[in-house]
């Protein structure tokens, strides 16, 4: 047990750098993902069409064209058809 504490005490500087690098890399990935969808999310937000960033990321993972879904959702909200959900639009898109 004393040997482990001695090793950890000697390598805390290196361990701190490794943790800092991992945190920076994770933060960069998150910023990249958010930046990729921020424009679409902002467009939906300003139009009162409720589409979250997680919905947009899910669309990307399901190979759904997020731009088409967001634009259709905005059109539906502006036309007064607010009961159509993003999931309904995705299902319709995937069914072709």
MOPAC internal coordinates of N, CA, C and O (Angstrom, degrees):
PM7 1SCF
backbone

  N    0.0000 0     0.00 0     0.00 0    0    0    0
  C    1.4458 1     0.00 0     0.00 0    1    0    0
  C    1.5223 1   110.31 1     0.00 0    2    1    0
  O    1.2310 1   120.65 1   140.42 1    3    2    1
  N    1.3299 1   116.36 1   -39.58 1    3    2    1
  C    1.4592 1   119.59 1   179.36 1    5    3    2
  C    1.5261 1   111.35 1   -66.99 1    6    5    3
  O    1.2310 1   120.50 1   147.38 1    7    6    5
  N    1.3275 1   116.65 1   -32.62 1    7    6    5
  C    1.4634 1   120.37 1   179.28 1    9    7    6
  C    1.5354 1   110.47 1   -66.91 1   10    9    7
  O    1.2310 1   120.50 1   140.69 1   11   10    9
  N    1.3250 1   116.65 1   -39.31 1   11   10    9
  C    1.4607 1   120.50 1   179.00 1   13   11   10
  C    1.5210 1   110.08 1   -65.66 1   14   13   11
  O    1.2310 1   120.64 1   136.50 1   15   14   13
  N    1.3213 1   116.37 1   -43.50 1   15   14   13
  C    1.4634 1   119.40 1   178.44 1   17   15   14
  C    1.5243 1   111.32 1   -63.49 1   18   17   15
  O    1.2310 1   120.41 1   142.73 1   19   18   17
  N    1.3316 1   116.82 1   -37.27 1   19   18   17
  C    1.4625 1   120.89 1   178.70 1   21   19   18
  C    1.5295 1   110.44 1   -66.23 1   22   21   19
  O    1.2310 1   120.29 1   137.47 1   23   22   21
  N    1.3480 1   117.05 1   -42.53 1   23   22   21
  C    1.4676 1   120.64 1   178.93 1   25   23   22
  C    1.5218 1   110.58 1   -64.85 1   26   25   23
  O    1.2310 1   120.49 1   135.87 1   27   26   25
  N    1.3365 1   116.67 1   -44.13 1   27   26   25
  C    1.4625 1   120.14 1   179.24 1   29   27   26
  C    1.5232 1   111.54 1   -64.01 1   30   29   27
  O    1.2310 1   120.39 1   142.98 1   31   30   29
  N    1.3321 1   116.86 1   -37.02 1   31   30   29
  C    1.4580 1   119.87 1   179.76 1   33   31   30
  C    1.5243 1   111.09 1   -67.28 1   34   33   31
  O    1.2310 1   120.31 1   146.08 1   35   34   33
  N    1.3194 1   117.02 1   -33.92 1   35   34   33
  C    1.4519 1   120.47 1  -179.76 1   37   35   34
  C    1.5280 1   112.10 1   -77.46 1   38   37   35
  O    1.2310 1   119.76 1   149.17 1   39   38   37
  N    1.3218 1   118.06 1   -30.83 1   39   38   37
  C    1.4611 1   121.51 1  -173.44 1   41   39   38
  C    1.5275 1   113.63 1  -104.63 1   42   41   39
  O    1.2310 1   119.41 1  -166.83 1   43   42   41
  N    1.3050 1   118.72 1    13.17 1   43   42   41
  C    1.4562 1   119.14 1  -178.90 1   45   43   42
  C    1.5181 1   111.63 1   -65.79 1   46   45   43
  O    1.2310 1   119.07 1   147.90 1   47   46   45
  N    1.2883 1   119.37 1   -32.10 1   47   46   45
  C    1.4561 1   121.62 1   177.65 1   49   47   46
  C    1.5170 1   111.24 1   -64.17 1   50   49   47
  O    1.2310 1   120.45 1   134.13 1   51   50   49
  N    1.3212 1   116.74 1   -45.87 1   51   50   49
  C    1.4580 1   120.86 1   178.44 1   53   51   50
  C    1.5248 1   110.97 1   -67.68 1   54   53   51
  O    1.2310 1   120.53 1   139.45 1   55   54   53
  N    1.3099 1   116.59 1   -40.55 1   55   54   53
  C    1.4625 1   120.88 1   179.53 1   57   55   54
  C    1.5242 1   110.46 1   -63.88 1   58   57   55
  O    1.2310 1   120.22 1   141.28 1   59   58   57
  N    1.3107 1   117.18 1   -38.72 1   59   58   57
  C    1.4608 1   121.40 1   177.74 1   61   59   58
  C    1.5168 1   111.72 1   -62.75 1   62   61   59
  O    1.2310 1   120.17 1   139.26 1   63   62   61
  N    1.3234 1   117.29 1   -40.74 1   63   62   61
  C    1.4631 1   120.80 1   177.86 1   65   63   62
  C    1.5161 1   111.79 1   -65.88 1   66   65   63
  O    1.2310 1   120.88 1   139.83 1   67   66   65
  N    1.3214 1   115.92 1   -40.17 1   67   66   65
  C    1.4651 1   119.75 1   179.44 1   69   67   66
  C    1.5239 1   110.28 1   -64.03 1   70   69   67
  O    1.2310 1   120.41 1   135.85 1   71   70   69
  N    1.3229 1   116.83 1   -44.15 1   71   70   69
  C    1.4594 1   121.17 1   178.54 1   73   71   70
  C    1.5268 1   110.24 1   -62.80 1   74   73   71
  O    1.2310 1   120.35 1   138.02 1   75   74   73
  N    1.3227 1   116.93 1   -41.98 1   75   74   73
  C    1.4650 1   120.65 1  -179.94 1   77   75   74
  C    1.5271 1   110.88 1   -63.95 1   78   77   75
  O    1.2310 1   119.90 1   138.73 1   79   78   77
  N    1.3171 1   117.80 1   -41.27 1   79   78   77
  C    1.4612 1   121.65 1   179.69 1   81   79   78
  C    1.5270 1   110.48 1   -65.46 1   82   81   79
  O    1.2310 1   120.36 1   138.10 1   83   82   81
  N    1.3321 1   116.92 1   -41.90 1   83   82   81
  C    1.4698 1   120.48 1   179.01 1   85   83   82
  C    1.5195 1   110.07 1   -64.05 1   86   85   83
  O    1.2310 1   120.01 1   138.14 1   87   86   85
  N    1.3225 1   117.59 1   -41.86 1   87   86   85
  C    1.4637 1   121.24 1   179.24 1   89   87   86
  C    1.5257 1   110.61 1   -63.73 1   90   89   87
  O    1.2310 1   120.05 1   138.08 1   91   90   89
  N    1.3167 1   117.50 1   -41.92 1   91   90   89
  C    1.4686 1   121.10 1   179.17 1   93   91   90
  C    1.5252 1   110.59 1   -64.69 1   94   93   91
  O    1.2310 1   119.97 1   138.32 1   95   94   93
  N    1.3344 1   117.65 1   -41.68 1   95   94   93
  C    1.4645 1   120.58 1   178.97 1   97   95   94
  C    1.5261 1   111.60 1   -64.37 1   98   97   95
  O    1.2310 1   120.17 1   137.37 1   99   98   97
  N    1.3157 1   117.28 1   -42.63 1   99   98   97
  C    1.4695 1   120.94 1   177.77 1  101   99   98
  C    1.5221 1   109.84 1   -63.50 1  102  101   99
  O    1.2310 1   120.24 1   137.99 1  103  102  101
  N    1.3252 1   117.16 1   -42.01 1  103  102  101
  C    1.4627 1   120.83 1   179.20 1  105  103  102
  C    1.5282 1   110.81 1   -63.31 1  106  105  103
  O    1.2310 1   119.75 1   139.96 1  107  106  105
  N    1.3173 1   118.08 1   -40.04 1  107  106  105
  C    1.4641 1   121.44 1   178.49 1  109  107  106
  C    1.5284 1   111.59 1   -64.66 1  110  109  107
  O    1.2310 1   120.15 1   140.15 1  111  110  109
  N    1.3228 1   117.32 1   -39.85 1  111  110  109
  C    1.4653 1   120.82 1   178.00 1  113  111  110
  C    1.5241 1   109.81 1   -64.64 1  114  113  111
  O    1.2310 1   120.07 1   136.08 1  115  114  113
  N    1.3241 1   117.48 1   -43.92 1  115  114  113
  C    1.4647 1   121.35 1   179.15 1  117  115  114
  C    1.5238 1   110.34 1   -62.87 1  118  117  115
  O    1.2310 1   119.97 1   135.73 1  119  118  117
  N    1.3276 1   117.66 1   -44.27 1  119  118  117
  C    1.4679 1   121.37 1   179.14 1  121  119  118
  C    1.5262 1   110.25 1   -62.83 1  122  121  119
  O    1.2310 1   119.74 1   139.54 1  123  122  121
  N    1.3153 1   118.09 1   -40.46 1  123  122  121
  C    1.4622 1   121.59 1   179.10 1  125  123  122
  C    1.5287 1   110.92 1   -63.04 1  126  125  123
  O    1.2310 1   120.53 1   135.64 1  127  126  125
  N    1.3349 1   116.59 1   -44.36 1  127  126  125
  C    1.4676 1   120.50 1  -179.58 1  129  127  126
  C    1.5160 1   110.77 1   -65.13 1  130  129  127
  O    1.2310 1   120.27 1   134.11 1  131  130  129
  N    1.3284 1   117.10 1   -45.89 1  131  130  129
  C    1.4638 1   120.88 1  -179.35 1  133  131  130
  C    1.5281 1   110.31 1   -64.98 1  134  133  131
  O    1.2310 1   120.14 1   139.34 1  135  134  133
  N    1.3146 1   117.34 1   -40.66 1  135  134  133
  C    1.4660 1   120.50 1  -179.43 1  137  135  134
  C    1.5206 1   111.50 1   -65.02 1  138  137  135
  O    1.2310 1   120.56 1   148.31 1  139  138  137
  N    1.3367 1   116.54 1   -31.69 1  139  138  137
  C    1.4554 1   120.37 1  -179.13 1  141  139  138
  C    1.5273 1   111.27 1   -66.28 1  142  141  139
  O    1.2310 1   120.14 1   146.01 1  143  142  141
  N    1.3300 1   117.33 1   -33.99 1  143  142  141
  C    1.4566 1   121.17 1  -175.41 1  145  143  142
  C    1.5198 1   113.52 1  -107.96 1  146  145  143
  O    1.2310 1   119.53 1   179.40 1  147  146  145
  N    1.3104 1   118.51 1    -0.60 1  147  146  145
  C    1.4651 1   120.64 1  -173.25 1  149  147  146
  C    1.5188 1   112.20 1   -63.06 1  150  149  147
  O    1.2310 1   119.66 1   139.89 1  151  150  149
  N    1.3198 1   118.25 1   -40.11 1  151  150  149
  C    1.4648 1   121.56 1  -179.13 1  153  151  150
  C    1.5177 1   112.18 1   -62.02 1  154  153  151
  O    1.2310 1   120.36 1   134.59 1  155  154  153
  N    1.3235 1   116.92 1   -45.41 1  155  154  153
  C    1.4635 1   120.52 1   177.95 1  157  155  154
  C    1.5220 1   111.21 1   -65.57 1  158  157  155
  O    1.2310 1   120.78 1   136.98 1  159  158  157
  N    1.3386 1   116.12 1   -43.02 1  159  158  157
  C    1.4618 1   119.65 1   179.70 1  161  159  158
  C    1.5294 1   110.51 1   -62.01 1  162  161  159
  O    1.2310 1   120.33 1   136.68 1  163  162  161
  N    1.3343 1   116.98 1   -43.32 1  163  162  161
  C    1.4627 1   120.95 1  -179.68 1  165  163  162
  C    1.5251 1   110.71 1   -63.98 1  166  165  163
  O    1.2310 1   120.01 1   139.85 1  167  166  165
  N    1.3127 1   117.59 1   -40.15 1  167  166  165
  C    1.4586 1   121.69 1   178.04 1  169  167  166
  C    1.5297 1   110.19 1   -62.18 1  170  169  167
  O    1.2310 1   120.28 1   135.81 1  171  170  169
  N    1.3294 1   117.07 1   -44.19 1  171  170  169
  C    1.4675 1   120.67 1   178.72 1  173  171  170
  C    1.5242 1   110.71 1   -67.40 1  174  173  171
  O    1.2310 1   120.33 1   139.68 1  175  174  173
  N    1.3161 1   116.97 1   -40.32 1  175  174  173
  C    1.4645 1   121.13 1  -179.50 1  177  175  174
  C    1.5286 1   111.31 1   -63.35 1  178  177  175
  O    1.2310 1   120.35 1   136.20 1  179  178  177
  N    1.3145 1   116.94 1   -43.80 1  179  178  177
  C    1.4568 1   120.76 1  -178.98 1  181  179  178
  C    1.5304 1   111.91 1   -70.06 1  182  181  179
  O    1.2310 1   120.14 1   160.89 1  183  182  181
  N    1.3240 1   117.34 1   -19.11 1  183  182  181
  C    1.4620 1   121.39 1   179.26 1  185  183  182
  C    1.5256 1   112.58 1   -98.58 1  186  185  183
  O    1.2310 1   120.32 1  -174.55 1  187  186  185
  N    1.3186 1   116.99 1     5.45 1  187  186  185
  C    1.4735 1   123.69 1  -178.23 1  189  187  186
  C    1.5253 1   112.57 1    63.18 1  190  189  187
  O    1.2310 1   120.04 1  -157.31 1  191  190  189
  N    1.3005 1   117.53 1    22.69 1  191  190  189
  C    1.4663 1   121.75 1   173.51 1  193  191  190
  C    1.5254 1   106.50 1   -93.35 1  194  193  191
  O    1.2310 1   120.58 1   -64.59 1  195  194  193
  N    1.3084 1   116.49 1   115.41 1  195  194  193
  C    1.4631 1   120.15 1  -173.31 1  197  195  194
  C    1.5277 1   111.21 1   -78.08 1  198  197  195
  O    1.2310 1   121.27 1   -83.33 1  199  198  197
  N    1.3124 1   115.18 1    96.67 1  199  198  197
  C    1.4571 1   122.56 1   174.69 1  201  199  198
  C    1.5192 1   106.18 1  -129.54 1  202  201  199
  O    1.2310 1   120.73 1   -59.04 1  203  202  201
  N    1.3240 1   116.22 1   120.96 1  203  202  201
  C    1.4642 1   119.55 1  -177.66 1  205  203  202
  C    1.5301 1   110.70 1   -90.58 1  206  205  203
  O    1.2310 1   121.21 1   -13.94 1  207  206  205
  N    1.3215 1   115.30 1   166.06 1  207  206  205
  C    1.4599 1   119.96 1   176.27 1  209  207  206
  C    1.5198 1   110.35 1   -63.77 1  210  209  207
  O    1.2310 1   120.38 1   145.47 1  211  210  209
  N    1.3422 1   116.88 1   -34.53 1  211  210  209
  C    1.4607 1   119.87 1   178.76 1  213  211  210
  C    1.5306 1   110.85 1   -66.58 1  214  213  211
  O    1.2310 1   120.13 1   144.34 1  215  214  213
  N    1.3391 1   117.36 1   -35.66 1  215  214  213
  C    1.4644 1   120.62 1   174.52 1  217  215  214
  C    1.5232 1   110.43 1   -61.75 1  218  217  215
  O    1.2310 1   120.65 1   136.82 1  219  218  217
  N    1.3170 1   116.37 1   -43.18 1  219  218  217
  C    1.4655 1   120.42 1  -179.38 1  221  219  218
  C    1.5236 1   111.74 1   -65.73 1  222  221  219
  O    1.2310 1   120.35 1   139.80 1  223  222  221
  N    1.3205 1   116.93 1   -40.20 1  223  222  221
  C    1.4669 1   120.66 1   177.60 1  225  223  222
  C    1.5263 1   109.82 1   -65.66 1  226  225  223
  O    1.2310 1   120.62 1   139.09 1  227  226  225
  N    1.3415 1   116.41 1   -40.91 1  227  226  225
  C    1.4616 1   120.16 1   177.42 1  229  227  226
  C    1.5140 1   111.89 1   -62.48 1  230  229  227
  O    1.2310 1   120.39 1   140.99 1  231  230  229
  N    1.3281 1   116.85 1   -39.01 1  231  230  229
  C    1.4621 1   120.06 1   177.57 1  233  231  230
  C    1.5267 1   110.63 1   -61.59 1  234  233  231
  O    1.2310 1   121.08 1   138.62 1  235  234  233
  N    1.2994 1   115.55 1   -41.38 1  235  234  233
  C    1.4687 1   119.98 1   179.31 1  237  235  234
  C    1.5195 1   110.64 1   -62.03 1  238  237  235
  O    1.2310 1   120.59 1   138.27 1  239  238  237
  N    1.3404 1   116.49 1   -41.73 1  239  238  237
  C    1.4604 1   120.31 1   179.93 1  241  239  238
  C    1.5265 1   111.94 1   -69.14 1  242  241  239
  O    1.2310 1   119.96 1   149.98 1  243  242  241
  N    1.3261 1   117.68 1   -30.02 1  243  242  241
  C    1.4612 1   121.98 1   179.23 1  245  243  242
  C    1.5257 1   112.40 1   -89.25 1  246  245  243
  O    1.2310 1   120.05 1  -174.95 1  247  246  245
  N    1.3198 1   117.51 1     5.05 1  247  246  245
  C    1.4749 1   123.42 1   179.80 1  249  247  246
  C    1.5252 1   112.26 1    62.17 1  250  249  247
  O    1.2310 1   120.69 1  -141.56 1  251  250  249
  N    1.3243 1   116.28 1    38.44 1  251  250  249
  C    1.4577 1   122.40 1   176.85 1  253  251  250
  C    1.5255 1   107.37 1  -101.63 1  254  253  251
  O    1.2310 1   120.21 1   -43.27 1  255  254  253
  N    1.3125 1   117.20 1   136.73 1  255  254  253
  C    1.4541 1   121.37 1   178.38 1  257  255  254
  C    1.5300 1   108.66 1   -71.53 1  258  257  255
  O    1.2310 1   120.62 1   -76.93 1  259  258  257
  N    1.3122 1   116.42 1   103.07 1  259  258  257
  C    1.4619 1   121.95 1  -174.47 1  261  259  258
  C    1.5207 1   111.64 1   -63.71 1  262  261  259
  O    1.2310 1   120.09 1   145.36 1  263  262  261
  N    1.3190 1   117.43 1   -34.64 1  263  262  261
  C    1.4689 1   120.48 1  -179.41 1  265  263  262
  C    1.5310 1   110.75 1   -62.40 1  266  265  263
  O    1.2310 1   120.41 1   137.90 1  267  266  265
  N    1.3217 1   116.83 1   -42.10 1  267  266  265
  C    1.4649 1   120.72 1   179.20 1  269  267  266
  C    1.5225 1   110.45 1   -63.11 1  270  269  267
  O    1.2310 1   120.67 1   134.83 1  271  270  269
  N    1.3245 1   116.32 1   -45.17 1  271  270  269
  C    1.4681 1   120.85 1  -178.11 1  273  271  270
  C    1.5209 1   110.51 1   -64.59 1  274  273  271
  O    1.2310 1   119.97 1   135.39 1  275  274  273
  N    1.3302 1   117.66 1   -44.61 1  275  274  273
  C    1.4665 1   120.63 1  -178.65 1  277  275  274
  C    1.5270 1   110.52 1   -65.01 1  278  277  275
  O    1.2310 1   119.95 1   136.13 1  279  278  277
  N    1.3193 1   117.70 1   -43.87 1  279  278  277
  C    1.4607 1   119.72 1   179.15 1  281  279  278
  C    1.5255 1   111.97 1   -63.90 1  282  281  279
  O    1.2310 1   120.38 1   140.26 1  283  282  281
  N    1.3374 1   116.88 1   -39.74 1  283  282  281
  C    1.4738 1   119.64 1   176.72 1  285  283  282
  C    1.5188 1   111.21 1   -66.51 1  286  285  283
  O    1.2310 1   120.40 1   141.80 1  287  286  285
  N    1.3257 1   116.85 1   -38.20 1  287  286  285
  C    1.4717 1   120.37 1   178.07 1  289  287  286
  C    1.5282 1   110.17 1   -64.41 1  290  289  287
  O    1.2310 1   119.94 1   138.50 1  291  290  289
  N    1.3111 1   117.72 1   -41.50 1  291  290  289
  C    1.4719 1   121.36 1   178.35 1  293  291  290
  C    1.5248 1   109.56 1   -63.85 1  294  293  291
  O    1.2310 1   120.14 1   136.00 1  295  294  293
  N    1.3283 1   117.34 1   -44.00 1  295  294  293
  C    1.4681 1   120.63 1   178.39 1  297  295  294
  C    1.5202 1   110.93 1   -61.26 1  298  297  295
  O    1.2310 1   120.21 1   138.95 1  299  298  297
  N    1.3281 1   117.20 1   -41.05 1  299  298  297
  C    1.4590 1   120.86 1  -179.95 1  301  299  298
  C    1.5261 1   111.30 1   -65.43 1  302  301  299
  O    1.2310 1   120.45 1   138.05 1  303  302  301
  N    1.3261 1   116.75 1   -41.95 1  303  302  301
  C    1.4632 1   120.31 1   179.54 1  305  303  302
  C    1.5223 1   110.27 1   -66.31 1  306  305  303
  O    1.2310 1   120.47 1   136.80 1  307  306  305
  N    1.3082 1   116.72 1   -43.20 1  307  306  305
  C    1.4708 1   119.99 1  -179.54 1  309  307  306
  C    1.5347 1   111.81 1   -68.38 1  310  309  307
  O    1.2310 1   120.38 1   153.72 1  311  310  309
  N    1.3448 1   116.89 1   -26.28 1  311  310  309
  C    1.4613 1   120.28 1   177.99 1  313  311  310
  C    1.5229 1   112.09 1   -84.77 1  314  313  311
  O    1.2310 1   120.50 1   175.91 1  315  314  313
  N    1.3355 1   116.65 1    -4.09 1  315  314  313
  C    1.4583 1   120.54 1   178.83 1  317  315  314
  C    1.5133 1   114.17 1    88.68 1  318  317  315
  O    1.2310 1   119.89 1  -166.21 1  319  318  317
  N    1.3080 1   117.81 1    13.79 1  319  318  317
  C    1.4660 1   121.87 1   178.16 1  321  319  318
  C    1.5289 1   107.32 1  -100.84 1  322  321  319
  O    1.2310 1   120.87 1  -109.41 1  323  322  321
  N    1.3029 1   115.94 1    70.59 1  323  322  321
  C    1.4619 1   120.79 1  -173.55 1  325  323  322
  C    1.5206 1   113.07 1   -79.29 1  326  325  323
  O    1.2310 1   119.40 1   166.33 1  327  326  325
  N    1.3421 1   118.76 1   -13.67 1  327  326  325
  C    1.4533 1   119.38 1  -176.76 1  329  327  326
  C    1.5266 1   113.38 1   -80.40 1  330  329  327
  O    1.2310 1   119.51 1   175.40 1  331  330  329
  N    1.3173 1   118.54 1    -4.60 1  331  330  329
  C    1.4663 1   121.43 1   175.27 1  333  331  330
  C    1.5184 1   108.20 1   -78.74 1  334  333  331
  O    1.2310 1   120.95 1   -54.04 1  335  334  333
  N    1.3244 1   115.79 1   125.96 1  335  334  333
  C    1.4586 1   120.13 1  -179.33 1  337  335  334
  C    1.5264 1   110.31 1   -93.41 1  338  337  335
  O    1.2310 1   121.36 1   -14.86 1  339  338  337
  N    1.2935 1   115.01 1   165.14 1  339  338  337
  C    1.4604 1   120.71 1   176.16 1  341  339  338
  C    1.5252 1   109.96 1   -63.32 1  342  341  339
  O    1.2310 1   120.83 1   142.80 1  343  342  341
  N    1.3131 1   116.02 1   -37.20 1  343  342  341
  C    1.4647 1   120.55 1   178.48 1  345  343  342
  C    1.5247 1   111.43 1   -62.92 1  346  345  343
  O    1.2310 1   120.44 1   139.64 1  347  346  345
  N    1.3369 1   116.77 1   -40.36 1  347  346  345
  C    1.4718 1   120.21 1   177.04 1  349  347  346
  C    1.5279 1   111.17 1   -60.97 1  350  349  347
  O    1.2310 1   120.60 1   137.36 1  351  350  349
  N    1.3168 1   116.45 1   -42.64 1  351  350  349
  C    1.4682 1   120.30 1   179.16 1  353  351  350
  C    1.5230 1   111.70 1   -65.39 1  354  353  351
  O    1.2310 1   120.86 1   141.13 1  355  354  353
  N    1.3238 1   115.97 1   -38.87 1  355  354  353
  C    1.4701 1   120.11 1   178.11 1  357  355  354
  C    1.5254 1   110.55 1   -64.95 1  358  357  355
  O    1.2310 1   120.23 1   137.24 1  359  358  357
  N    1.3256 1   117.17 1   -42.76 1  359  358  357
  C    1.4567 1   120.87 1   179.70 1  361  359  358
  C    1.5259 1   110.16 1   -62.51 1  362  361  359
  O    1.2310 1   120.21 1   137.75 1  363  362  361
  N    1.3057 1   117.20 1   -42.25 1  363  362  361
  C    1.4546 1   121.30 1   179.01 1  365  363  362
  C    1.5323 1   110.40 1   -64.70 1  366  365  363
  O    1.2310 1   120.47 1   139.93 1  367  366  365
  N    1.3167 1   116.70 1   -40.07 1  367  366  365
  C    1.4659 1   121.34 1   178.77 1  369  367  366
  C    1.5311 1   110.60 1   -64.27 1  370  369  367
  O    1.2310 1   120.72 1   135.59 1  371  370  369
  N    1.3249 1   116.24 1   -44.41 1  371  370  369
  C    1.4589 1   120.07 1  -178.00 1  373  371  370
  C    1.5223 1   112.44 1   -70.59 1  374  373  371
  O    1.2310 1   120.10 1   153.30 1  375  374  373
  N    1.3387 1   117.42 1   -26.70 1  375  374  373
  C    1.4608 1   120.99 1   179.07 1  377  375  374
  C    1.5276 1   110.95 1   -77.97 1  378  377  375
  O    1.2310 1   120.16 1   164.66 1  379  378  377
  N    1.2936 1   117.31 1   -15.34 1  379  378  377
  C    1.4619 1   125.79 1  -178.38 1  381  379  378
  C    1.5014 1   110.35 1    61.34 1  382  381  379
  O    1.2310 1   120.10 1   180.00 1  383  382  381

